[in-house]
Amino acid sequence: MSPRPAPIHLPRSAPARVLACGAFLKNTACLVEARQALVSAPHGDLSDPRACAALETTVAALVASARGPIDAIAHDLHPDFHSTRVALEWAQRLRVPAIGIQHHHAHLAVVQAESGIEASTPFVGLALDGVGLGSDGTAWGGEVLLVRGPRFERSAHLSPLPLPGGDMAAREPWRLAAAALHRLGRGDEIVPRFGPLLGETPARLLHTMLQRGLNCPPSSGAGRWFDAASAALGLCLRQTTEAEAAIALERAATLWLEGRPPAAPADAPGERTVDGLDLLPLLGRLLDLHEPSNDDIGRAAAAFHHQLGDALVHAASLAARDAGATQVALGGGCFHNRLLGRHITLGLQAQGLAVLRPRQLDCGDAGLALGQAWAAALRVAATAATPTSTATAES
């Protein structure tokens, strides 16, 4: 990596000089100062010792390249990430605050920085990805957030889905379809459905795990719901590459929609619960398909995208109306899905809302460090303006 990457020019000057250490996947680091952001090349996932070493080298280079004293070091809320440890070490070395920024808030702060949204202007954000530690200690990933300067509020979220086996569930989407069956009160269908495909013993063990709640942490991650839908339709039961299940679902939907007129944004919301956006009824309909044809699968995949998009548009529109906001930011890796992104964008625009997305950086974790740095810089400025304030950036 070059000691000083080519700068990204920002429409507004950063309110503080902050270095951010990124998250875990597709890690990058970023330094914001004045009207520029220096974003490193991706180091890779921090499960690789070489990526960890590259991050350490990059952070040292960015510190050396700063044109003045660094005011704070930003990091993800997860305490076990190597990027968090690097941030804490440098904060101690420089004797500056280490500021934890919630993962999905950071995704939206990328848009806040690149679009030049004033700190005093509220906006709504849809942050959709696989997982990120929430400020309540649970796994988030299907979030409707209201952002005001350095603060955010969680307005709504996708209903949580158990992850049987924890991280293993992200690699084996059939586990998520089984979790949906369990939550629908149809757990007795798990073994007959998945036993012939994956082995009766694994299916029985998974059913027992769900019944007893053993190693089944809940997650609101949109990516996991895409995995569940893909497995429910038989498109992908085990993943060998990243986002394989979601890509298969999008491909099936896109092929089915070719040659058909585009769907108009729906006025009515999708199924909702008090806690958030409930996708279980939609998953139930997908699971009800028996020996579906390719046409059935394509139609169901398209329905999943459109109904999820409609429900998110409705939730974001309500949050914007209540806050007097006119802009909605889109962030998180699920927006690599063009079909979902287009449907949500059209729906929000039909509601008279401006839609903002990352311009120069990736919408996923590779762009996250800029959001961390920007949100932390806003917090530093707010604290300096009101030193006795007890406000925090998490709600």
LINLIN-V978256 format. One record per pair of residues at least 24 apart in sequence whose C-alpha atoms are under 7 Angstrom apart, sorted by the first residue. I is the first residue (numbers start at 1). J is the second residue. D is the distance in whole Angstrom. If there is no record, write none. Layout:
i = (I;I)
j = (J;J)
d = (D;D)
This chain:
i = (1;3;3;4;4;5;5;5;6;7;7;7;8;8;8;9;9;9;10;10;10;10;11;11;11;11;12;14;15;15;15;16;16;16;16;17;17;17;18;18;18;18;18;18;19;19;19;19;20;20;20;20;20;20;21;21;21;21;21;22;22;22;22;22;23;23;24;24;25;26;26;27;27;28;28;29;29;30;30;30;31;31;32;42;46;52;56;71;72;72;72;72;73;73;73;74;74;74;74;74;74;74;75;75;75;75;76;76;76;76;77;77;77;78;99;101;102;102;103;103;104;105;106;106;106;106;107;107;107;107;108;108;108;108;109;109;109;110;110;110;110;111;111;111;111;113;114;114;119;119;120;120;121;122;122;122;123;123;123;123;123;123;124;124;124;124;124;124;124;125;125;125;126;126;126;127;127;127;128;128;128;128;128;129;129;129;129;129;129;130;130;130;130;131;135;138;139;139;139;140;140;140;141;141;141;142;142;142;144;149;150;150;150;150;151;151;151;152;152;152;153;155;156;156;157;157;157;158;158;158;158;159;159;159;159;159;159;160;160;160;161;161;161;162;162;162;162;163;163;163;163;164;164;164;164;164;165;165;166;166;166;170;171;171;172;172;172;173;173;173;173;173;173;174;174;174;174;176;176;177;177;177;177;179;180;182;184;223;229;232;232;233;233;249;250;252;252;253;253;253;253;256;256;256;265;265;265;266;269;269;269;270;270;270;305;306;309;309;309;310;313;313;313;326;326;327;327;327;328;328;328;328;329;329;329;330;330;331;331;331;332;332;333;333;333;335)
j = (41;61;62;62;65;38;39;40;38;36;37;38;36;37;38;35;36;37;35;36;113;114;35;114;115;116;116;377;377;378;381;71;377;380;381;70;71;377;70;71;72;73;373;377;72;73;74;373;73;74;75;369;372;373;74;75;83;87;369;75;76;83;368;369;76;83;81;83;365;365;366;365;366;366;369;59;369;369;370;373;62;373;373;366;82;82;86;96;96;97;98;99;97;98;99;98;99;100;101;372;373;376;99;100;101;372;100;101;102;103;101;102;133;133;376;372;134;135;132;133;132;152;368;371;372;375;331;332;368;371;329;330;331;371;371;374;375;358;368;370;371;329;356;357;358;374;358;359;148;149;148;149;148;147;148;325;147;148;325;326;327;328;316;319;320;325;327;328;329;328;329;330;329;330;331;330;331;332;222;331;332;333;334;221;222;223;332;333;334;221;222;223;224;221;394;219;218;219;220;219;220;221;220;221;222;220;221;222;316;378;375;378;379;393;392;393;394;393;394;395;395;319;276;315;220;276;277;220;276;277;278;220;275;276;277;278;279;218;219;220;218;219;220;216;217;218;219;216;217;218;219;206;209;210;215;216;215;216;215;216;217;224;238;239;237;238;239;227;228;231;236;237;238;228;231;237;238;227;228;228;229;231;232;210;280;210;280;334;283;286;287;286;297;301;339;298;301;298;299;301;302;295;298;299;310;346;347;310;310;311;314;307;310;311;340;343;340;343;344;344;344;347;348;353;354;353;354;355;353;354;355;356;355;356;357;356;357;357;363;364;363;364;363;364;365;363)
d = (7;5;7;7;7;6;7;6;7;6;5;5;5;5;6;6;5;7;5;5;7;6;7;7;7;5;6;7;6;6;6;6;5;7;6;5;5;7;6;6;5;6;6;6;7;5;6;6;6;4;6;5;6;5;6;5;5;6;6;6;7;6;6;4;6;6;6;7;6;6;5;7;6;6;6;7;6;5;6;7;7;7;6;6;7;7;7;6;5;5;6;7;6;5;6;6;5;6;7;6;6;6;6;5;6;7;5;5;6;6;6;6;7;6;6;6;6;6;5;7;7;7;6;4;5;7;5;6;6;6;6;7;6;7;4;6;6;7;7;6;4;6;7;6;5;6;7;7;7;4;7;6;6;6;5;6;5;7;5;7;5;6;7;7;6;7;6;5;6;5;4;6;6;5;6;6;5;5;6;6;5;7;5;6;6;5;5;5;5;5;6;4;6;5;6;7;7;5;7;6;5;5;5;3;6;5;5;5;6;7;6;5;5;5;7;4;6;6;6;6;5;7;5;7;7;5;6;5;5;4;6;6;7;5;5;5;7;5;5;4;5;5;6;5;5;4;6;5;5;6;7;7;7;7;6;4;5;6;6;6;6;7;6;5;6;4;6;5;6;6;7;5;6;7;5;5;7;7;5;4;7;6;6;7;7;7;7;7;6;6;5;6;6;6;7;5;6;5;7;5;4;7;5;6;7;7;5;6;6;5;6;6;6;4;6;7;6;6;5;7;6;6;6;5;6;6;5;6;7;6;5;6;6;5;6;6;5;7;5;7;5;5;6;4;7;7)
